[in-house]
């Protein structure tokens, strides 16, 4: 079952409560999303570390072909 954008944001927000989070449904199908997560906790971390932290916040929703979330284009950064 496809995930809704709000569900994705809610999962990320549990781990990053103060983040600026933007979720976009890329194909309008509920399966292909883009997320931008801007959070102070990313400062000093490389991009791989930042993205791993966000994927961990998704609590397995992207795991394997039976995952609820099919694709997520992820952009992460610390605030300017």
TORSE-568197 format. One record per residue (C-alpha): residue number from 1; y, x, z. Coordinates in nm, 3 decimals, always signed. Layout:
<pts>
num / yy / xx / zz
NUM / Y / X / Z
...
</pts>
This chain:
<pts>
num / yy / xx / zz
1 / +0.000 / +0.000 / +0.000
2 / +0.337 / +0.149 / -0.099
3 / +0.581 / +0.249 / +0.171
4 / +0.932 / +0.114 / +0.197
5 / +1.230 / +0.351 / +0.208
6 / +1.314 / +0.231 / +0.560
7 / +0.964 / +0.323 / +0.682
8 / +1.008 / +0.677 / +0.551
9 / +1.349 / +0.707 / +0.713
10 / +1.218 / +0.571 / +1.043
11 / +0.937 / +0.828 / +1.055
12 / +1.175 / +1.116 / +0.979
13 / +1.432 / +0.986 / +1.228
14 / +1.176 / +0.995 / +1.512
15 / +1.168 / +1.375 / +1.478
16 / +1.527 / +1.425 / +1.360
17 / +1.732 / +1.158 / +1.545
18 / +2.072 / +1.304 / +1.454
19 / +1.996 / +1.387 / +1.091
20 / +2.177 / +1.251 / +0.790
21 / +1.890 / +1.100 / +0.589
22 / +1.913 / +0.960 / +0.237
23 / +1.605 / +0.801 / +0.079
24 / +1.599 / +0.708 / -0.290
25 / +1.322 / +0.517 / -0.470
26 / +1.307 / +0.719 / -0.792
27 / +1.092 / +0.489 / -1.004
28 / +1.154 / +0.157 / -0.833
29 / +0.782 / +0.132 / -0.762
30 / +0.768 / +0.221 / -0.392
31 / +0.555 / +0.527 / -0.469
32 / +0.798 / +0.795 / -0.586
33 / +1.082 / +0.878 / -0.350
34 / +1.344 / +1.146 / -0.301
35 / +1.468 / +1.231 / +0.046
36 / +1.760 / +1.443 / +0.156
37 / +1.753 / +1.543 / +0.521
38 / +2.050 / +1.729 / +0.669
39 / +1.999 / +1.840 / +1.027
40 / +2.137 / +2.109 / +1.256
41 / +1.784 / +2.210 / +1.359
42 / +1.735 / +2.356 / +1.009
43 / +1.998 / +2.623 / +1.067
44 / +1.837 / +2.966 / +1.053
45 / +1.510 / +2.830 / +0.909
46 / +1.403 / +2.897 / +0.553
47 / +1.344 / +2.610 / +0.311
48 / +0.966 / +2.614 / +0.354
49 / +1.000 / +2.586 / +0.733
50 / +1.247 / +2.301 / +0.696
51 / +1.028 / +2.106 / +0.457
52 / +0.713 / +2.159 / +0.662
53 / +0.895 / +2.011 / +0.960
54 / +0.986 / +1.701 / +0.760
55 / +0.635 / +1.663 / +0.618
56 / +0.497 / +1.689 / +0.972
57 / +0.734 / +1.408 / +1.074
58 / +0.565 / +1.186 / +0.812
59 / +0.250 / +1.192 / +1.028
60 / -0.007 / +1.219 / +0.752
61 / +0.138 / +0.947 / +0.528
62 / +0.122 / +1.190 / +0.231
63 / -0.228 / +1.321 / +0.302
64 / -0.464 / +1.303 / +0.008
65 / -0.501 / +1.044 / -0.265
66 / -0.531 / +0.760 / -0.014
67 / -0.201 / +0.843 / +0.157
68 / +0.058 / +0.565 / +0.182
69 / +0.327 / +0.784 / +0.023
70 / +0.240 / +0.917 / -0.321
71 / +0.532 / +1.149 / -0.400
72 / +0.839 / +1.273 / -0.217
73 / +1.097 / +1.507 / -0.370
74 / +1.244 / +1.668 / -0.062
75 / +1.578 / +1.839 / -0.010
76 / +1.656 / +1.983 / +0.331
77 / +1.951 / +2.177 / +0.468
78 / +2.167 / +2.241 / +0.770
79 / +2.509 / +2.073 / +0.777
80 / +2.799 / +2.260 / +0.612
</pts>
